[in-house]
C-alpha cells in the first residue's frame, strides 16, 4: 500500500557528508544528496539567518534533500555557513553578518563543480540565503537563482543591477504574508530585473510552514530544473 509523504519522509538517495574549504582557511560541514539514477540538475542551498536559527537543516532545505533526488533527479547540496550549527555539526569560524560569507558561497560553488562534478547548477537561497545568492553566486557556470522569501536585507541596487545586465534566470517565491517583503513591495523592488519571474504564493508565510507550502516550493524548483517530473508525487 502506498504511504502519504509526510514531513519526516526520507526517500532513497545517495547521501554523504562533505567538507568545504574556504579561501580564508575555514572548514564548512555539509551534505550532498544525489539521485540513485540520472542526475538531471543540482541545487546549492543557502540557508536562512543563523542568528535566527537558520542552518542547513532548516525544514524546506532538509525536505528538498529528502525528496527531490528521488522525485525529480535533482541533486541537493546543503552546508552550514561559518559558525553555523546543525545536527551534522558546526562549521568553523564566526558569523560574518553576510560579508565574510562571500568566501563560503564561493567555496561551495567551486566544490560543487570541482569535487562533485556538477554539470547544471542552480543556487537556491532562502531569506538570508537569498542575499548571499544575489551578492556572491555570480560564477559564470551557474544556470540561475531560486529565491525563497527574499528580504533584500543586505543586497542592494548594485546587486540587482548586476543580475539585470547578466540576464540569467531568476525565480523568486514571495509569500503573501511575508514578514519582510510582501508581493506588492517585491514587485517594486525587483522591477530593475526584467527577466525575473516573481511568483506570489497565496496564504504562505516567510517560513513556508505546512505541507502545502513545502509541496509548492518543491514543485516550483522541479518546474525550473526537471519539469518532466511534474506533478510531484504525494505518495510513495
N, C-alpha and C positions, 0 to 999 in steps of 0.2 A: 504494500500500500504506500503511495506517495505521502510524504510528510510536508507540511507547510514550512516554508523558510521563515525562521524566527530570528530575533536579534542575536541569539547565540549560535546560529547555524554556521558551521565551517565546512565549506565544500572542498573537494580534493584539489590539491595543487602541490607543486614542489616548493617547499618553504625552507629558507636558510637565513641564518644571521649573517650580517655583513658589518664591516668596519670601514668607515670612510675617513681618509686622512686629509686634513685641510692644509692649505699653503702656509698657514701660520702655526702649524705643528700640533693640532689637536686631533684626537680620535673620536669620531662620532659613531654611535651604535645605530643599527638599523636592521631591517628585514626585507627580503625580496620574496614575493610570491609569484611563481612562474607557472603558466599553464602546463599541464602534463602533455597536451597535444600542441597544436600550432599556436605560436605566439603572433597574434595579429598586430599588436602595438603595446606600448608601455606607458605608464604614467608614473611620474615622480611626484610624491605627495609632500607638500609643505604645510605643516600643522598650524593650528591656532596659537594664540599668545601664551607662552609658557608661564608667565606670571599670573595668568587667569586659569591655569590648569591645562592648557593646550600641550599636546605631545603626539608622538607617532601613533599612539593607541586611541586618540580621540575618535569617537564612535563611527563617524562616517568613513574615516580613513581605514579603520580596522575592518569595517564591514565591506569596504571596497576590496581589501586584500583577501577577505574570507570568501568572497563570492565571484568577483569579476574574472579571475583567471579561469574558473570553471565555466561560468555562464557565457563569457564573451571572448575568451582567449586573450584577455588584457593582463599583461604582467603589471604588478603593483609594487612599487618601491617606496618604502617609508623609512624615515630616520628621525632621530631626535637632534634638533639643533643644539648648539653649545649650551651646556649647563642644564639641559632638559632631561627629566627622568620619566621612565615608564616601567612597566613590568619587565621589559627586556634589559633595563639597565639605565645608566646615566652617561650622557655624552660629556666629554671633558670640556673645561672652560667655564665661563660665566656668561649669563645673558648679556647681549650686546646692544639692546634697545633697537634692534633691527639694522644696526650698522655693521658690526663685525660678522653678522650672519651672512654677509656677502660671501665670505670665504666658504661658509658651509654650503650654500646653494651652488656655488661654482664647483666645489669639490664633489658634491653629489651628482651633478650633471656629468662631470668628467668620469666619475665612477661608473655611471650608467652606460656611457658609450665605450669606455676603455676596458672596464673589468667585466661588465655583464654582456657586452656585445650588442647593446640595444641598437635597433635599426630605425625605429619610428618612435620618437619620444614626445609626449606632451607633458607639460608641467601643470599640476593642479594644486592651487593654493586655497586654503580655507582661512578666512578672516585675516589675522596677522600674516599667514602664509601667502595671501594674495598680494600684499605689499611687497613681500620678498620676491615673488614671481615677477611683478611689474618692474621692480628695480634691478633685479640681478639675473633673471633667467633669460638672458639675451643671446646665448650661444646659437650660432647660425644653424646648427643641425636640428634644433628644436622645432617641432611642427607647429606648435601653438600653445596657448594658455587656456586653462579652465579655471575660472574664479568662482568660489563659493562664498557668498556673504562678504563681498569686498567692502571694507570700511573706509578705504583711502585715508588711512591714518598717517602713514609716513611716506607714501608715494605722492609725488606732486605732478604739476603740469608738465614738467620736462620728461617725466617717465611716460605719461600718456602720449605726449608728442612723439617720443621715440617709437612707440608701437603704431601710432598713426602713420608715420613715414615708413616703418618697416613693412607693414602690410600683412603680416602673418595673422592667422585666425585667432580670435579671442572670443570665448563664450563666457558670459557672466550670469550666474544664477542669483537673482535678487529676491529675497523673501519679502512677502507682503508686510510682515510685522517685524522687519529687521530692527535691531536696537540702534544701529549706527547709520545705515544708508538705505532708505526706503526707495521703492521703484521710481517715484517722481524725481527725487533728488539724484538717483543714479542716472536717469536719462539725461539730466543736465550735465552732471559731472563727466560722463563718458562720451558726450557728443563730439568731442575732439577726435575720437577714433571712429572713422567712418565704417570700418569693417567689423566692428564689434557686434556680436549677437547677444543682446540683452534679453534674458528670459525672466519674466516676472512670475513668481510662483505663489499662487493664492494660498492663504492660510498658513504659510510656512513662517518659521522664525529663524533667527540667526544661527541657532544651534542645530537646526534640522532634526528636532526630536520627533520620534514616532516613525513607525514602519512605512507609512505612506510617503513621508518626506525622504526617507532613505531610498525607497524604490524610485522616486522621481529623480533624485540626484544620480543614482547609478544608471538609470535609463538615459539621462542626458549625456553622461560620459560615454556609454555604449553607442549612442546615436552619432557621436563625433568619430569614434575610433573603430567601432565594429558594428555598423548599422545592421548588418546581416544577422546579428544575434538577437535582434528585437522581434517580438516583445520578450523581455527578460522573464524567466520562469518565476512563479511564486511557490512552486513545489519542487521537491527533489526525490 
